[in-house]
């Protein structure tokens, strides 16, 4: 049973990593022992296994990704960071060989800091080997101990070869807690071999590897010399935030920005076949406006199948013991760390040790579904279901960050997708098409045809590394059947050629052939999100929106930062009859990127159907004047206002607002007249038989807002439309309507 937290009024208990699961503070010296799953000093447990994984590619960003401001952490005076009393807390003392508790007190007496493990006989020592004034390698002057980690004590020192009267070069020396431990010694040798070559702005710089005789035995002890990073760990920032504001986690935008900033550092390691293995908030320092990965003691080669594996309960991937570390397991630790930073650490080593909180348990995840999906993919129990690399993880996180910020302050954060083209065309615009209404088109509340949606959605970008990319670049346009023949005769068979053939079959009206081609692609790579994307298109083309929704859900789960994936899901939900889910997805897409006009029309359509006319008008008015669909949106907004007076006695403000909007539109004469006729017909219905009514002083399209005035205006409009009639029958009908609506006069 773990010990209760010693902080006043805190109901938490100390978890295996040595921190309270409620307030997040470290366990002090003298508390009863922690669960035996934690490892010596630092909570990093060791296992053995093989390593496998793939690397990704990415360039580094800057803290905040240029989108959000994060308060800088001022540099800390190195001298103030030295521990006054360097002691390893008893709850964190474990044997490096058998992981059993050692050095524990009993009967009121403190535990021994040096001795032999009573379980396996291995010698242990938790005392610093170096003290203030010691000179290591005739170069590094020790000021004192800074902290202790999973593999050794950490000391602050001054580099005498660089320091001068003007400034000092501060460095950190990291040594082993117990050189008798073969795993620890092997880890030190590994660090000496390749860590000095690591050079990335977000990874602590290793300067040197030196030796210094043990003060007791005289045996040489190895020390890693690295740069001093005088900042604050993300774990410390989390605890400070909780104490200052009572919030469980850090602001979500800040957490995501941390992930976007630090993932390129892991990508850098992965590209060099190195794994970090023990990523957690404690091992990331913010100094000034930059993040640094510290404590590289657990770093290992992908091909290393022998050395000890270090990790921390609550962060380590579930397959580590059986399969060993991999790129996927590194990404798992990042996903868990982001969840802890956003939601707080409570329960992540107990209740949520093997799963994430649900949206019902954590409202933040319900509010930001895209962030929840990022976490779910990063921490999927099956390694092959996680992100393919740190670059892909960072790319999707950045897309989610844009959404979170846009929703928070109402300012769009558009970006160019690396996965999809823009919309091929805008769907669901019937409400803004004047001719459509006259010819029986769908009105503002009508659901778009699924086939229209399939033809309009963005298309996946061609992978330039695909063997068929060159052929596709030379493929011309033509009738769908001609494109099918050209693709069938392609000189190379590749995934991109196959997916292009699927779309060609759909364009030609052959969804069954498209599905057959998709089955072949799915057999080759069942985890390729493009398979689900094209299955969704095929389902829409076959007017099966429920199946399309299932497929696009899978795409959105794989790419939660992509607006195209969410737009497709929104359309499928709307076509399937789930207006609430569709409106939520449309709203997020439109809030983030005003380039997705289909989302604006979809959101306005659903709000209007739900009776939220003001909300619908607000969305349509957000379509920029520079857009090719600006007039279409304004026509739809005019129609929404006209429909506002659907019932007798309805709000006259809707009619007058629609009239003012129509007067401002730069439409041709015929379309202006058709809309005017719609508006005046509604006004006449609204007036009913009340004669002048209470609004006789108002004017609508230049006419008095009375039955007589509106009838005269409607007569003129019908006669104008008769001049643009395309057939004799249509012209006669309009003239008859003009005569019928004309008010009675004496002449």
KAJOSUL-V695950 format. One line per field, one symbol per residue. ss: DSSP state (h for helix, s for strand, l for the rest). phi: phi as a letter, one per 30 degrees, with the letter a starting at -180 (. if undefined). psi: psi as a letter, one per 40 degrees, with the letter a starting at -180 (. if undefined). Layout:
BEGIN
ss: ???
phi: ???
psi: ???
END
This chain:
BEGIN
ss: lllsllllllllssllllsslllllslllllllllllllllllssssllllsllllllllllllllllllllsllllhhhhllllllllhhhlsllllllsllllsllsllllsssllllllssslllllllllsslllsssssssssllllsssssssllllllllllssssssllllllhhhhhhhhhhhhhhhhlllllsllssssssssllllllssssssssllllsshhhhhhhhhhhhllllllhhhhhhhhhhhhhhhhhhhhllsslllllhhhssssslssssllhhhlsslllllllsssslllllllhhhhllshhhhhhhhhhhhhhhhhlllllllllllllllllllhhhhhlhhhhhhhhhhllllhhhllllhhhhhhhhhhhhhhhhhhhhllllllllllslllllllllhhhlhhhhhlllllllllllhhhhhhhlllsllllllllhhhhhhlllllhhhhhhhhhllllllhhhhhhhhhhhhhlllhhhhhhhhhhhhhhllllhhhhhhhhhhhhhlllhhhhhhhhhhhhhhllllhhhhhhhhhhhhhlllhhhhhhhhhhhhhhllllhhhhhhhhhhhhhlllhhhhhhhhlllllllllhhhhhhhhhhhhhhllllllllhhhhhhhhhhhhhllllhhhhhhhhhhhhhhhhhhhlllllllllllssllssllhhhhhhhhhhhhhhhhhllllhhhhhhhhhhhhhhllllll
phi: .ddddddeicddbdcedicddccidddddjddddedddcdhkicdcbbldbalbccbacdcbejhicbdcedcddcdeddddddbdbdeedccbddcciddbicdahicddddblbddcbiddbaccddcbejdcchhbccdcldcabbdcldbbcbcdddcdbdcbccdbccbcddaddddddddddddeddbddddbbdcbedcdabbbbdddcciddcdbccbddccbbddddddddddddciddbdeeeddddedddcdedddedddchccdibdaedcbccbhcbcbdbhddcdadeddccddccabejbddddedccidaeddddeddedddddddcjdeidcbecdbacddeddbeedddbdddeddddddceecedddddadddededdddddededdddcicdbdaddccbddedaccicedccdddddciddddcddddedddedcdecdddddddecdddddcddcldedddeddddcedbcbeddddddeddddddibddddddddddddddadcdddddeddddddddchbdddddeddddddddbdccdddddddeddddddjcdddddddeddddddbddcdeddddddddddddicddddddddddddddddcddeddddddddddddcdceiddddddddddddddddccdeddddddddedddddddddicdididcdddbbhicddbdddddddddddddddddcdcbdddddddddddddddddbdc
psi: hiiiieiheheiihideeihedeeiihiheiiiiieeiihgeehihiiiihiiiiaiiiiaihefedhhhhihiihhddeehhdgghhhdeehihedeeihifiiifehiiieiaihedeehiihfiidiiheihhffdhhhdahdaiadeiihihihhdediaediihhihhhaidheehddddddddddddeddehgheehhhhdihiihihdddeihhihhhiihhgahidddddddddddeeidiihddddddddddddddddddddefihddfhiddehhhhbfiihhigedehiidehediihhihhedhidedddeiiiddddddddddddddddeieheeecdfdeiiiidddgdddddgddddddddddfhdhdeeaieidddddddddddddddddddeehigiihiediiihdihifeddehdddddfeiiadeihihdddddediiihihheehdedddddehiiaidddddddddeieihidddddddddddddefgddddddddddddddgeehdddddddddddddefgddddddddddddddgeehdddddddddddddeegddddddddddddddheegdddddddddddddeegddddddddeehideieedddddddddddddedfdiheihddddddddddddehgiidddddddddddddddddddbfebdaefdeiihfeiigidddddddddddddddddeieidddddddddddddehihie.
END
